[in-house]
Amino acid sequence: MRRLGTVLTAVVLAGAAMSATAVSAAAAPATGAAPAAAPQATCDTGGWGSALKTADARDHKPLKKITTGRHACYDRMVFEVPTADGKPVGYRVGYVKELHQDGSGDLIEVGGGAILEIRVAAPSYDPATGKSTYPGKAGKPLPGVDIKGYETFKDTRFGASFEGDTQIGLGVRKQLPFRVVQQKNQLIVDVAHS
């Protein structure tokens, strides 16, 4: 009986040692193997699309600032427009073959594989005084906006501020889905990475 107990103990210990070796071998990466890739962000851009998006103008408060940001699934452009009583800001955002300056019709070159024209119902000047509220210059990159290293955004150009609207040309990698969202004093344009 004692012998059977010794044999069983030896078998159990041998099995445990083999299991531990198997677990260690499975957990250890192969020599020279690349580390496992981090999980990709789940990007829900369903319903965004690349068709023209518009909203009627409700207010013509002056544009104050334009900023951009990089996110896991999209690049973002934000227009700061003070609104009265939370009224939405009018806009027209869509892809165009070429960007032509409002008023003059002059062609403005925009880099990238596609051009997203953004028109915001907010002048870049105070209509009462004519004083500039946003320092954009026709055909020039947006002041203070640096898009180096962005996945989708490739170029920005100020078009014009004409008859209460400000026109921006946004060069993107290719025609990609986008959305337009309003939050308080911000009109937000997000362009998907894919």
C-alpha positions as CSV (number, residue, x, y, z in Angstrom):
1,M,0.0,0.0,0.0
2,R,2.8,2.3,0.8
3,R,4.4,1.7,-2.6
4,L,1.1,2.7,-4.4
5,G,1.0,6.0,-2.4
6,T,4.6,6.7,-3.4
7,V,3.9,6.0,-7.1
8,L,0.8,8.2,-7.0
9,T,2.7,11.1,-5.4
10,A,5.4,10.8,-8.0
11,V,2.9,10.9,-10.8
12,V,1.0,13.9,-9.4
13,L,4.3,15.8,-8.9
14,A,5.5,15.0,-12.4
15,G,2.2,16.1,-13.8
16,A,2.3,19.4,-11.9
17,A,5.9,20.0,-13.1
18,M,4.8,19.4,-16.7
19,S,1.9,21.7,-16.4
20,A,4.0,24.5,-14.9
21,T,6.5,24.1,-17.8
22,A,3.8,24.2,-20.4
23,V,2.3,27.4,-18.8
24,S,5.7,29.1,-18.6
25,A,6.5,28.2,-22.3
26,A,3.1,29.5,-23.4
27,A,3.5,32.8,-21.5
28,A,7.1,33.4,-22.6
29,P,7.5,35.1,-26.0
30,A,9.7,33.3,-28.6
31,T,13.2,34.7,-28.9
32,G,13.2,37.7,-31.3
33,A,9.4,37.7,-31.6
34,A,7.7,41.1,-31.7
35,P,5.6,42.0,-28.6
36,A,1.9,41.4,-29.0
37,A,0.1,44.4,-30.6
38,A,-2.1,46.6,-28.5
39,P,-5.8,46.2,-29.2
40,Q,-7.1,48.6,-31.8
41,A,-9.7,51.2,-30.8
42,T,-13.2,50.3,-31.9
43,C,-14.2,53.1,-34.2
44,D,-18.0,53.5,-34.6
45,T,-18.3,56.0,-37.5
46,G,-21.6,54.4,-38.7
47,G,-23.9,57.1,-39.9
48,W,-21.2,59.6,-40.6
49,G,-21.0,59.4,-44.3
50,S,-19.3,61.7,-46.8
51,A,-22.4,63.5,-48.1
52,L,-23.1,67.2,-47.7
53,K,-24.2,68.2,-44.2
54,T,-26.0,71.5,-43.5
55,A,-27.9,73.4,-40.8
56,D,-29.8,76.7,-41.1
57,A,-28.2,79.8,-39.7
58,R,-29.9,81.0,-36.5
59,D,-27.3,83.6,-35.4
60,H,-24.4,85.5,-36.9
61,K,-22.1,85.9,-33.9
62,P,-18.4,86.4,-34.9
63,L,-16.0,83.5,-35.0
64,K,-13.4,83.7,-32.2
65,K,-11.1,80.8,-32.7
66,I,-10.3,77.6,-34.7
67,T,-8.5,74.6,-33.1
68,T,-7.8,71.0,-34.0
69,G,-7.2,67.8,-32.2
70,R,-6.2,64.2,-32.8
71,H,-8.3,61.3,-31.5
72,A,-8.0,57.5,-31.8
73,C,-10.5,57.2,-34.6
74,Y,-10.7,60.7,-36.2
75,D,-9.1,64.2,-36.5
76,R,-11.2,67.1,-35.1
77,M,-11.6,70.8,-36.1
78,V,-13.4,73.0,-33.6
79,F,-14.9,76.5,-34.3
80,E,-15.5,78.7,-31.3
81,V,-18.6,80.8,-32.0
82,P,-20.4,82.5,-29.1
83,T,-24.1,81.8,-29.4
84,A,-27.1,83.5,-28.0
85,D,-29.3,81.4,-25.7
86,G,-27.7,78.2,-27.0
87,K,-29.1,78.7,-30.6
88,P,-27.3,76.5,-33.1
89,V,-24.9,77.9,-35.6
90,G,-25.6,77.5,-39.3
91,Y,-23.1,75.5,-41.4
92,R,-22.5,73.8,-44.7
93,V,-19.8,71.1,-44.8
94,G,-19.1,69.0,-47.9
95,Y,-16.5,67.7,-50.3
96,V,-15.6,69.9,-53.3
97,K,-13.2,69.3,-56.3
98,E,-11.7,72.8,-55.8
99,L,-11.9,75.6,-53.3
100,H,-13.0,78.9,-54.7
101,Q,-12.9,81.9,-52.5
102,D,-16.3,83.4,-51.6
103,G,-16.8,86.8,-53.2
104,S,-13.9,86.8,-55.7
105,G,-14.2,83.2,-57.0
106,D,-10.4,82.9,-56.9
107,L,-9.0,79.4,-56.8
108,I,-7.3,78.5,-53.5
109,E,-4.9,75.6,-53.6
110,V,-5.5,73.1,-50.8
111,G,-3.1,70.1,-50.2
112,G,-4.3,66.5,-49.6
113,G,-6.2,63.9,-51.6
114,A,-9.6,65.6,-51.0
115,I,-11.0,69.0,-50.0
116,L,-13.6,69.4,-47.3
117,E,-15.2,72.9,-47.6
118,I,-16.5,74.2,-44.3
119,R,-18.8,77.2,-44.2
120,V,-19.8,78.5,-40.7
121,A,-22.5,81.1,-40.3
122,A,-20.2,83.3,-38.3
123,P,-18.1,86.1,-39.7
124,S,-14.5,86.5,-38.8
125,Y,-15.1,90.2,-37.9
126,D,-17.5,92.1,-35.8
127,P,-20.3,93.3,-38.1
128,A,-21.0,96.4,-36.0
129,T,-17.4,97.7,-36.0
130,G,-15.7,95.7,-38.9
131,K,-12.9,94.8,-36.4
132,S,-11.3,91.4,-37.0
133,T,-12.3,88.6,-34.5
134,Y,-10.3,85.8,-36.2
135,P,-7.1,86.7,-38.0
136,G,-7.4,84.4,-41.1
137,K,-6.0,85.6,-44.4
138,A,-7.3,84.4,-47.8
139,G,-5.4,81.4,-49.2
140,K,-3.2,81.1,-46.1
141,P,-3.0,78.3,-43.5
142,L,-5.1,78.8,-40.5
143,P,-3.3,80.9,-37.9
144,G,-2.2,78.9,-34.8
145,V,-3.3,75.6,-36.2
146,D,-0.6,72.9,-36.6
147,I,-1.7,69.6,-38.1
148,K,1.8,68.0,-38.5
149,G,1.5,64.3,-37.6
150,Y,-2.3,64.1,-38.1
151,E,-3.6,60.9,-39.7
152,T,-6.4,62.5,-41.7
153,F,-5.8,66.3,-41.9
154,K,-3.2,67.3,-44.4
155,D,-3.8,71.1,-45.0
156,T,-5.9,74.0,-43.8
157,R,-6.7,77.2,-45.8
158,F,-8.7,80.2,-44.9
159,G,-11.1,81.1,-47.7
160,A,-13.0,84.2,-46.8
161,S,-15.4,85.8,-44.5
162,F,-18.2,87.0,-46.8
163,E,-21.8,88.0,-46.1
164,G,-21.8,86.6,-42.6
165,D,-20.1,83.2,-43.4
166,T,-16.6,82.1,-42.8
167,Q,-15.2,79.7,-45.4
168,I,-12.4,77.2,-44.6
169,G,-10.7,74.6,-46.9
170,L,-9.6,71.5,-45.1
171,G,-7.3,69.2,-47.0
172,V,-7.7,65.5,-46.0
173,R,-5.9,62.3,-46.9
174,K,-8.8,61.2,-49.1
175,Q,-12.6,61.5,-49.1
176,L,-13.5,60.0,-45.8
177,P,-16.7,59.9,-43.6
178,F,-17.3,62.9,-41.4
179,R,-19.8,64.3,-38.9
180,V,-20.7,67.8,-37.7
181,V,-21.7,68.3,-34.0
182,Q,-22.6,71.4,-32.0
183,Q,-21.9,71.7,-28.3
184,K,-22.6,75.0,-26.6
185,N,-20.3,77.6,-28.2
186,Q,-18.5,75.0,-30.5
187,L,-19.2,73.7,-34.0
188,I,-17.2,70.5,-34.3
189,V,-16.2,68.7,-37.5
190,D,-14.7,65.2,-37.1
191,V,-13.2,63.4,-40.1
192,A,-12.7,59.6,-39.7
193,H,-9.3,58.0,-40.1
194,S,-10.8,55.3,-42.4
